[in-house]
Amino acid sequence: MITTSDLKEKIIAGLGLEDIGIDEIEDDMALFGEDGLGLDSVDAIELTLIIEKEFGVKIKDMGESENIFANPNSLVAYINSELESNS
């Protein structure tokens, strides 16, 4: 089971966000948009690849991606759910 801290570390390293610390990303902070972390569509592609590479989880339903990628909590819940169903 991964934690939000695990995910945040991968986001920071994978997207080159060296000027942001793990503690600056709230668990319920929006990942996309000006009110949150401020990621964009290119970051979404990179983040999808990071999740596949680091956790072995593919985003199966792109129609649900807005909910899955809403914030670190929702993304970790999805990853852990997929890891549990694959084990």
N, C-alpha and C positions, 0 to 999 in steps of 0.2 A: 504494500500500500504506500503510495506516495503522499507527500504532504504539500501544502501550499508553499512552504519554504523550498522544497525540492524543485517545484515548478518555477518559482521566481528565480532561483539560481540559473536554471536552464534558459529562461526568457532573457535575463540580463546578459548572460554569456553568448547565447545564440544570436541575439539581435544587436549585440555590441552596445548595450546601454550602460557602459561603465560609469557614467556620472550619476547613476541611480543605485541606491542600496536596497537590499531586500526589505528592510524595515520601512522604506518609503512607499512600497506597494502594498496597499491595504488588501485584505482578503476579498472584500466586496467591491473593490475599485473597478470601474469599467476599464477594460483593456483598450477599447477603441473610442475615439472621439475626444473632443477638447476637454470634457469634464473628467476624463480619466487619465490613463497612461498615455493616450495620444497615438496609439498605433494606427497604421493605415493599411490599405489593401495589400501592399507589397509585404508588410510585416505579417499579415494574416497567412500568406503563402509560406513565408519562412517559418512561422510558428507551427503551421501544420506539418512541415517537414521535420522540425525539431521534435515534435511529439511522436512522430513515426520513428525517427532515429533513436531518440533517447529512451522512449518508453515502449516502443513496439506496438503502438496503438494507432489505427487509422480512423479518420473521421469518415464514417460510413454514410451518414445522412447529411449531406451539405445543406439541405433545407432547414436543418436544426442548428446550423453553425452559429447563428446569431445568439441562440440560447446557450450553446456549448461554450462559446468564446465570450460570454457576457462579462465574466470576472474570474479571478483565480479560483474561487470556490467552485464555480460551476464547471470550470475546466478540469479541476482535480477530481470532482465527483464523476465526470464522464470518463476520465482516464481510469480511475479505480474501478468503475463499473465494468468497463471493457476488459481490464486485466482480470477481474474476478470471473467474468463469463468465459474467458479464454483459458482459464486454468482448470 
